[in-house]
């Protein structure tokens, strides 16, 4: 799948599929919950039924996810294109990170995949998925 591929989801809904047992990924979600003050992003753990289905629907293996998936504006974004889009979507000063698009995508994605392959070893793994607070729970699909 290529960045920006059209998908059959509502254009008003931005969904991030993340690895719920990955310590780094859980920190990423907590970061977004803190800085996404407009509540733009919703989340689906890849271990849940909806997260798994979204990964499969976009050609990603939920048993070995080395790609980051964002569904936004009726399109699917993966890897560093997705990460940059999420960060710039936070608005404000975060939009400045859009300059990262100037780094060749192959180079960005190569570095990201090295991180993704080693994320458990470098950052750890939880026995269970990240559990949101009751206030945050409305932003999670599963």
C-alpha positions as CSV (number, residue, x, y, z in Angstrom):
1,X,0.0,0.0,0.0
2,X,1.2,3.5,-0.7
3,X,0.9,6.6,1.4
4,X,-2.3,8.4,0.8
5,X,-4.2,5.4,-0.7
6,X,-7.9,6.1,-0.6
7,X,-10.0,4.0,1.8
8,X,-13.6,3.5,2.6
9,X,-13.8,5.4,6.0
10,X,-15.4,8.7,6.8
11,X,-13.2,11.6,5.9
12,X,-14.1,13.2,9.3
13,X,-12.6,10.4,11.3
14,X,-8.9,10.1,11.9
15,X,-7.9,6.7,13.4
16,X,-4.5,5.6,14.5
17,X,-3.8,1.8,14.7
18,X,-1.1,1.1,17.3
19,X,0.6,-1.8,19.0
20,X,-1.1,-1.9,22.4
21,X,1.5,-4.0,24.2
22,X,4.5,-2.0,22.9
23,X,5.8,0.4,25.6
24,X,7.0,3.0,23.0
25,X,3.7,2.8,21.2
26,X,1.7,3.3,24.4
27,X,3.8,6.3,25.2
28,X,3.1,7.7,21.7
29,X,-0.7,7.3,22.3
30,X,-0.4,9.0,25.7
31,X,1.6,11.8,24.1
32,X,-1.2,12.2,21.5
33,X,-3.9,12.2,24.1
34,X,-2.0,15.0,25.9
35,X,-1.3,17.2,22.9
36,X,-4.3,16.5,20.7
37,X,-6.4,19.1,22.5
38,X,-9.1,19.1,19.7
39,X,-9.6,15.3,20.1
40,X,-8.9,14.8,16.4
41,X,-7.5,11.3,16.7
42,X,-9.1,8.1,17.7
43,X,-7.2,4.9,18.5
44,X,-7.4,1.2,17.8
45,X,-5.0,-1.3,19.3
46,X,-3.8,-3.9,16.8
47,X,-4.7,-6.5,19.4
48,X,-8.4,-5.5,19.2
49,X,-10.9,-6.7,16.7
50,X,-11.2,-3.3,14.9
51,X,-7.4,-2.6,14.9
52,X,-6.7,-6.0,13.5
53,X,-9.4,-5.6,10.8
54,X,-8.1,-2.2,9.8
55,X,-4.5,-3.5,9.4
56,X,-5.7,-6.5,7.3
57,X,-7.9,-4.2,5.2
58,X,-4.9,-2.2,4.3
59,X,-2.5,-5.1,3.5
60,X,-0.7,-5.0,6.8
61,X,0.0,-8.1,8.9
62,X,-1.5,-7.7,12.4
63,X,0.8,-10.5,13.6
64,X,4.0,-8.6,12.5
65,X,3.1,-5.0,12.2
66,X,6.2,-3.0,11.2
67,X,4.1,-0.2,9.7
68,X,2.3,2.6,11.4
69,X,-1.3,3.1,10.1
70,X,-3.2,6.3,10.1
71,X,-6.7,6.6,8.4
72,X,-7.4,10.3,7.8
73,X,-9.3,12.4,5.3
74,X,-10.6,9.2,3.6
75,X,-7.1,7.9,3.0
76,X,-4.6,5.5,4.5
77,X,-1.1,6.7,5.5
78,X,1.7,4.5,6.7
79,X,5.2,4.7,8.2
80,X,6.8,8.1,8.5
81,X,4.3,9.8,6.2
82,X,1.6,8.8,8.7
83,X,3.7,10.0,11.7
84,X,4.5,13.4,10.1
85,X,0.8,13.8,9.2
86,X,-0.3,13.0,12.8
87,X,2.2,15.5,14.3
88,X,1.3,18.3,11.8
89,X,-2.3,17.5,12.4
90,X,-1.9,18.6,16.0
91,X,-1.7,22.1,14.7
92,X,0.2,25.0,16.2
93,X,3.9,24.7,16.5
94,X,3.7,21.0,15.7
95,X,3.0,22.0,12.0
96,X,6.7,22.9,11.8
97,X,7.6,19.2,11.8
98,X,6.2,19.1,8.3
99,X,9.8,20.0,7.2
100,X,10.6,16.3,7.8
101,X,8.9,15.6,4.5
102,X,12.0,17.1,2.9
103,X,14.0,14.1,4.1
104,X,13.7,11.4,1.4
105,X,10.9,9.0,2.3
106,X,13.1,5.9,1.7
107,X,15.6,7.2,4.3
108,X,12.9,8.1,6.8
109,X,11.1,4.8,6.4
110,X,14.3,2.8,6.7
111,X,15.1,4.4,10.0
112,X,11.5,3.9,11.2
113,X,11.5,0.2,10.3
114,X,14.7,-0.3,12.2
115,X,13.0,1.2,15.2
116,X,9.8,-0.8,14.7
117,X,11.7,-4.1,14.4
118,X,13.6,-3.4,17.7
119,X,10.9,-1.6,19.7
120,X,10.3,-4.4,22.2
121,X,14.0,-4.9,22.8
122,X,14.8,-1.2,23.1
123,X,11.7,0.1,24.9
124,X,10.0,-2.9,26.4
125,X,6.7,-4.7,26.2
126,X,3.6,-4.7,28.4
127,X,1.7,-7.9,29.3
128,X,-1.6,-6.1,28.5
129,X,-2.7,-3.4,26.2
130,X,-2.7,0.3,27.2
131,X,-5.8,1.1,29.2
132,X,-7.2,4.6,28.8
133,X,-8.9,6.5,31.6
134,X,-12.7,6.6,31.5
135,X,-12.5,10.1,30.0
136,X,-10.2,8.9,27.2
137,X,-12.1,5.7,26.5
138,X,-14.4,7.4,24.1
139,X,-11.4,8.0,21.7
140,X,-10.7,4.2,21.5
141,X,-12.5,1.9,19.0
142,X,-12.1,-1.3,21.0
